[in-house]
């Protein structure tokens, strides 16, 4: 699992560098950094949607996923519970940063297909590429939100490790191209929502939409029975 370990330390190292840089950053520059992160999130999210939406064989699945995910997330108050937990250790701004970081680190083709390739073919290329991207992202997020962003590293490790374990010991065929496509579309919209939050264009409880990622998985699990 060298690729997964590389991603873990990329986030740790990048966050540490960013947090050290943040200590000498004036407040007016912090706001510029938040704006930069917001624009970057919008670009990444739109790029994911634009790339994968034309490849989808189920053009309304992402709408159903977002709707059901938002309804469920709002009902169980995912965002409020998360903010309450983070408030014990850091400010609310850090909670927004962690939510954005987790989406950027975990929701993308490299973060899903990479562990599958490593488990089935021993190919670490995608994971190493993902680690280099995560390093740059972690520096920016660390500079913007500080030390609390370190919590993203173990969560990313567990995410990549879980996909690796499923692909290696259960079923590599589960992570098919169509499933990755649908997850990338839904994830792209969630990243766009995070960008809108950072830019303060619209307050969206992004984490309430997080269960939307489960809908394509459930759909593809049930699909063989219909």
BAMI-364846 format. One record per residue: residue number from 1; x, y, z of N, C-alpha, C in turn. Coordinates in steps of 0.001 Angstrom, whole numbers, plus 500000, padded with zeros to 6 digits. Last residue first. Example, Ala and Ser with C-alpha at 12.3 -4.5 7.8 and 13.67 -1.06 7.14 Angstrom:
n;n.c1;n.c2;n.c3;ca.c1;ca.c2;ca.c3;c.c1;c.c2;c.c3
2;512850;497750;507080;513670;498940;507140;512900;500030;507870
1;513190;494310;507800;512300;495500;507800;513200;496700;507800
END
This chain:
n;n.c1;n.c2;n.c3;ca.c1;ca.c2;ca.c3;c.c1;c.c2;c.c3
226;467245;493703;489073;466101;494214;488293;466305;493846;486819
225;469478;492896;490307;468252;492227;490723;467030;492701;489940
224;471598;494510;489496;471508;493135;488960;470208;492415;489292
223;471036;496958;491014;470785;496869;489574;470709;495431;489048
222;471910;497171;493599;470562;496617;493369;470295;496330;491891
221;474408;498322;493311;474280;497074;494059;472966;496383;493763
220;473795;500646;491965;474553;499622;491246;474562;498293;491997
219;472349;501988;494034;471732;501729;492731;472457;500593;492010
218;474260;502258;496019;473086;501415;496269;472409;501033;494958
217;475954;504033;494646;476463;502740;495116;475312;501769;495347
216;474301;506284;494218;474798;505507;493070;475321;504118;493476
215;473878;506919;497069;472777;506537;496181;473273;505800;494935
214;476076;507840;498418;475670;506457;498656;474625;505981;497655
213;476300;510487;497845;477299;509590;497268;476938;508120;497459
212;474407;511693;499406;474102;511528;497981;475083;510576;497312
211;475402;512180;501934;474782;510869;501682;474404;510632;500226
210;476202;514954;501591;477182;513870;501495;476557;512487;501299
209;474550;517043;502036;474434;516400;500729;475343;515172;500604
208;475359;517978;504431;474014;517391;504379;473779;516677;503051
207;477749;519166;503802;477790;517832;504406;476414;517177;504453
206;476985;521702;502877;477502;520698;501945;477449;519292;502522
205;474786;523820;503239;475304;522825;504182;475760;521607;503374
204;475505;526887;501819;474995;525538;501560;475611;524590;502578
203;475130;530128;501155;475405;529239;502280;474720;527898;502042
202;476710;531651;498460;475492;530981;498915;475858;530054;500062
201;479025;533044;498322;477982;533368;497352;476647;532770;497765
200;481366;532628;499708;480240;533287;500383;479182;533780;499406
199;483347;531110;498806;483230;532425;498181;482109;533263;498802
198;482818;528818;500249;484066;529535;500502;484025;530946;499931
197;480344;528067;499065;480438;528409;500490;481674;529254;500770
196;481130;527471;496491;480174;528559;496702;480184;529018;498152
195;482759;525231;497038;483334;526454;496489;482429;527655;496682
194;480853;523386;497868;481889;523816;498820;482540;525115;498343
193;479486;523091;495457;478781;523646;496623;479774;524148;497668
192;481505;521837;493978;481001;523156;493556;480293;523842;494727
191;481586;519440;495375;482758;520313;495413;482383;521728;494964
190;479093;518416;494678;479375;518694;496087;480573;519631;496227
189;479428;518061;491924;478443;519036;492399;478683;519389;493870
188;481375;516030;492006;481665;517322;491385;480703;518404;491852
187;479997;513899;493136;481082;514531;493879;481442;515893;493321
186;478301;513323;490986;477730;513768;492263;478796;514491;493086
185;480315;512591;489102;479328;513644;488822;478760;514204;490120
184;481682;510515;490354;482418;511727;489986;481469;512882;489698
183;479677;508601;490562;480248;509162;491785;480986;510469;491490
182;479301;508040;487838;478197;508626;488620;478716;509246;489910
181;481854;506984;487172;481294;508142;486471;480222;508825;487305
180;482033;504744;488797;482982;505843;489003;482460;507119;488351
179;479991;503244;487558;479867;503664;488956;480797;504833;489246
178;481017;502867;484910;479757;503587;485139;479582;504067;486582
177;483460;501345;485481;483478;502676;484903;482194;503450;485138
176;483186;499661;488710;483173;499728;487245;483215;501177;486775
175;483801;498308;491263;484161;499679;490898;484309;499792;489389
174;483288;495572;491179;482247;496469;491676;482530;497913;491247
173;485427;494070;490474;484502;494421;489393;483410;495387;489855
172;486692;493414;492779;487271;494507;491991;486306;494971;490912
171;485495;492420;495731;485118;492435;494318;485689;493649;493607
170;487230;491533;498107;485806;491280;497863;485495;491247;496373
169;489945;492056;498234;489423;490881;498928;487957;490566;498641
168;490500;494291;496578;491444;493178;496683;490793;491908;497220
167;488370;496099;496779;488829;495664;495453;489699;494413;495529
166;488203;496440;499552;487050;495925;498806;487507;495361;497461
165;490759;497526;500055;490371;496248;500666;489201;495618;499911
164;490654;499945;498621;491704;498958;498323;491290;497573;498826
163;488587;501214;499991;488414;500885;498576;489418;499813;498155
162;489855;501455;502499;488604;500701;502375;488364;500292;500925
161;492063;503081;501923;492267;501718;502404;491028;500858;502258
160;490838;505480;501261;491606;504774;500243;491814;503314;500635
159;489644;505965;503822;488859;505945;502583;489576;505142;501505
158;491810;506008;505590;490755;504993;505767;489922;504846;504495
157;493186;508233;504535;493845;506926;504613;492807;505808;504725
156;491314;510266;504950;491691;509895;503589;492340;508518;503563
155;491400;510269;507738;490135;509957;507065;490407;509544;505620
154;494027;511040;508318;493587;509688;508658;492274;509289;507983
153;493865;513743;507039;494827;512707;506642;494378;511302;507037
152;492084;515501;508224;491734;514929;506925;492627;513747;506549
151;493243;516562;510433;492275;515484;510647;491884;514821;509339
150;494707;518735;509645;495415;517459;509801;494452;516286;509957
149;493212;521005;509800;493140;520266;508539;493887;518929;508610
148;493833;522313;512168;492713;521367;512160;492609;520531;510893
147;495985;524152;511476;496275;522798;511967;495083;521842;511975
146;494594;526192;508746;495472;525859;509864;495527;524394;510242
145;493231;527291;506621;492459;526882;507799;493295;526373;508968
144;495107;528166;504670;493820;528829;504833;493151;528544;506173
143;497285;526532;504844;497506;527975;504950;496196;528718;505197
142;495975;524096;504417;496659;524336;505686;496907;525818;505911
141;495133;524471;501787;494131;524326;502842;494744;524563;504223
140;497652;524620;500495;496694;525724;500406;495656;525666;501527
139;498736;522121;501181;499461;523361;501512;498492;524541;501517
138;496842;520374;500084;497008;520431;501534;497754;521687;501967
137;497233;520721;497333;495949;521101;497929;496080;521277;499433
136;499795;519626;497102;499568;521033;496766;498279;521537;497419
135;499208;516983;497916;500234;517769;498599;500020;519259;498352
134;497349;516088;496069;496916;516302;497453;497929;517133;498235
133;498983;515788;493839;497908;516784;493810;497444;517119;495229
132;500591;513700;494763;501214;514972;494391;500178;516097;494339
131;498663;511695;495148;499425;512202;496290;500063;513549;495981
130;497826;511179;492552;496873;511753;493493;497597;512362;494690
129;500131;509949;491636;499686;511197;491013;498728;511935;491937
128;500033;507709;493256;501157;508630;493392;500827;509979;492764
127;497696;506511;492299;497767;506937;493690;498906;507930;493910
126;498421;505949;489670;497319;506877;489926;497353;507388;491365
125;500599;504100;490077;500754;505360;489342;499666;506375;489689
124;500736;501599;491146;500612;502711;492093;500586;504076;491407
123;499534;498525;490424;499933;499766;489757;499664;500945;490700
122;498617;496042;491101;499838;496504;491733;500370;497800;491140
121;496199;495289;490190;497319;495185;489252;498656;495595;489855
120;494407;495467;492350;494231;494413;491346;495442;494208;490444
119;495250;497566;494019;494861;496278;494596;494852;495164;493560
118;495775;499689;492297;496833;499208;493187;496522;497817;493713
117;493283;500043;491132;494420;499664;490293;495552;499100;491132
116;491890;500834;493442;491473;499630;492707;492619;499128;491839
115;493119;503240;494177;493237;502074;495055;492834;500766;494372
114;492336;504764;491742;493710;504527;492165;493875;503327;493085
113;489603;505148;491609;490195;504162;490714;491621;503802;491157
112;489347;507071;493688;488499;505886;493640;489140;504785;492805
111;491091;509126;493347;490926;508606;494704;490067;507350;494752
110;490775;509717;490648;492059;509191;491110;491932;508549;492487
109;488151;510764;490561;488448;509493;489896;489746;508885;490406
108;486997;511901;493770;487606;512123;492470;487994;510782;491875
107;486884;512658;496857;485897;512487;495795;486513;512881;494461
106;488987;513124;498698;488376;511791;498590;487497;511590;497357
105;489957;515778;498613;490868;514637;498736;490231;513318;498305
104;487682;517389;498384;488749;517495;497391;489678;516288;497417
103;486214;516568;500647;485640;516432;499306;486730;516460;498241
102;487995;517248;502676;487596;515845;502503;486998;515611;501120
101;488118;520065;502361;489287;519222;502165;488927;517770;501910
100;485515;520857;503062;486021;521102;501704;487202;520191;501399
99;485513;520041;505755;484515;519508;504826;484981;519673;503384
98;487597;521630;506716;487709;520168;506762;486727;519532;505784
97;486518;524220;506330;487743;523810;505652;487900;522302;505603
96;484344;524182;508043;484108;524382;506612;485325;523932;505808
95;485735;523917;510441;484802;522877;510016;484504;522960;508541
94;487062;526339;510559;487846;525115;510385;486957;523965;509929
93;484964;528016;511117;485631;528160;509821;486463;526911;509521
92;484345;527444;513718;483440;526960;512679;484061;527047;511293
91;487383;526445;515504;486293;527351;515143;485473;526796;513985
90;487895;523398;517473;488329;524496;516604;487130;525373;516274
89;486825;521587;519284;488279;521632;519126;488771;522824;518305
88;484118;521797;519293;484779;521444;520554;486286;521646;520480
87;483371;522167;516694;483386;523343;517568;484044;523054;518915
86;483217;519626;515627;484404;520423;515331;484519;521606;516283
85;480640;518905;516585;481832;518133;516967;483099;518958;516771
84;479042;520783;515324;479048;520720;516787;480284;519973;517289
83;479481;520128;512650;479899;521442;513147;479990;521457;514668
82;478277;517564;512635;479691;517713;512328;480219;519041;512881
81;475629;518224;513195;476356;517336;514112;477870;517466;513902
80;475050;519811;510951;474962;520379;512303;475741;519539;513307
79;475383;517966;508821;476214;519175;508908;476220;519748;510322
78;473385;515991;509427;474801;515639;509293;475689;516860;509512
77;470618;515638;510185;471416;516809;510560;472913;516492;510557
76;468823;513841;509292;469683;513379;510398;470667;514457;510841
75;467601;515442;507334;466791;514783;508352;467631;514356;509556
74;469721;516160;505692;469035;517203;506458;468234;516590;507603
73;470350;513654;504598;471348;514381;505376;470733;515470;506235
72;467934;513076;503230;468395;512221;504334;469387;512968;505228
71;467877;515189;501388;466747;514955;502289;467173;514121;503498
70;470314;514836;500056;470060;516067;500802;468920;515885;501803
69;469938;512309;498860;471024;512529;499810;470794;513752;500670
68;467784;512810;497159;467638;511854;498261;468710;512059;499320
67;469022;514793;495470;467761;515041;496175;467606;514112;497381
66;471330;513554;494488;471439;514803;495247;470182;515060;496073
65;470139;511328;493189;471132;511146;494252;471227;512394;495124
64;468549;512503;491248;467919;511690;492287;468860;511535;493475
63;470627;513654;489766;469578;514499;490346;468883;513765;491492
62;472094;511457;488958;472748;512430;489844;471722;513358;490494
61;470278;510130;487297;470683;509506;488556;471315;510516;489498
60;469651;511028;484838;468901;511632;485952;469334;511072;487300
59;471293;509643;483022;471388;511107;483112;470591;511752;484241
58;473015;507124;482851;471828;507336;483693;471740;508838;483993
57;475341;506963;481611;474253;506212;480980;472941;506390;481743
56;477695;509591;481223;476710;508909;482057;475653;508197;481219
55;479387;511137;479803;479655;509698;479797;478597;508901;480549
54;478703;513781;480268;478427;513216;478941;478630;511701;478872
53;479637;513953;483009;478206;513963;482701;477904;513435;481295
52;482448;514103;483140;481784;512815;483358;480301;512794;483000
51;483322;516709;482563;484005;515546;481995;483165;514277;482036
50;481629;518385;484009;481703;518524;482552;482338;517307;481894
49;482171;517542;486664;480823;517408;486100;480874;517433;484578
48;484889;518208;486868;484445;516836;487088;483079;516594;486458
47;484797;520967;486431;485580;520115;485527;485137;518658;485645
46;483310;521851;488607;482744;521979;487261;483478;521081;486260
45;485215;521220;490651;483874;520642;490625;483247;520689;489246
44;487429;522770;489971;487559;521311;490062;486198;520641;489964
43;486279;525369;490096;486880;524860;488866;486984;523351;488852
42;485449;525521;492773;484475;525659;491682;485021;525062;490389
41;487949;525282;494024;486924;524255;494238;485862;524315;493140
40;489160;527659;493148;489745;526362;492780;488720;525244;492923
39;487511;529549;494382;487574;529497;492919;488134;528160;492445
38;488102;528910;497067;486735;528826;496561;486703;528721;495049
37;490818;529444;497205;490357;528070;497427;488942;527884;496889
36;490725;532231;496767;491461;531355;495858;490988;529917;495970
35;489294;533019;499029;488726;533254;497700;489395;532357;496662
34;491131;532342;500997;489816;531697;500981;489162;531845;499607
33;493174;534130;500275;493414;532698;500179;492098;531922;500157
32;492013;536548;500883;492387;536282;499494;492587;534792;499281
31;491857;536217;503633;490621;536306;502851;490887;536054;501373
30;494569;536255;504281;493789;535044;504550;492515;535054;503717
29;495241;538852;503756;495745;537840;502839;495024;536504;503043
28;494062;540109;505885;493585;540454;504545;494077;539449;503502
27;495490;539043;508123;494081;538693;507876;493601;538997;506463
26;498821;537892;507208;497905;538946;507668;496467;538564;507315
25;500699;535142;508228;499808;535675;507200;498855;536707;507796
24;502315;533600;509759;502790;534933;509410;501909;535636;508397
23;500906;531249;509992;501224;531994;511213;501708;533402;510907
22;500785;530004;507518;499619;530773;507958;499954;531664;509158
21;503071;528466;507371;502987;529675;506550;501878;530589;507041
20;502255;526401;509011;503407;527219;509410;503387;528542;508656
19;500180;525368;507441;499864;525920;508764;501011;526791;509281
18;501591;524440;505166;500601;525509;505049;500299;526176;506372
17;503171;522417;506323;503795;523543;505626;502834;524728;505529
16;501088;520757;507299;502084;521330;508216;502756;522549;507577
15;499809;520038;504909;499087;520785;505937;500050;521463;506899
14;501829;518584;503590;501299;519804;503001;500580;520672;504025
13;502183;516400;505391;503269;517329;505085;502775;518645;504522
12;499574;515213;505359;500225;515641;506604;501277;516715;506316
11;499238;514693;502632;498296;515578;503317;498900;516094;504621
10;501401;512973;502248;501282;514177;501430;500351;515182;502099
9;500863;510867;503933;501939;511774;504315;501947;513040;503462
8;498671;509747;502489;498550;510116;503904;499607;511148;504279
7;499804;509170;500008;498723;510147;500100;498554;510652;501528
6;501630;507183;500781;502121;508431;500184;501062;509524;500249
5;499892;505166;501574;500755;505799;502583;501284;507127;502072
4;498886;504539;499054;497975;505038;500095;498764;505751;501186
3;501181;503605;497779;500465;504757;497246;499534;505372;498269
2;501950;501315;499267;502796;502516;499278;502084;503763;498765
1;500811;498784;500000;500000;500000;500000;500853;501278;500000
END
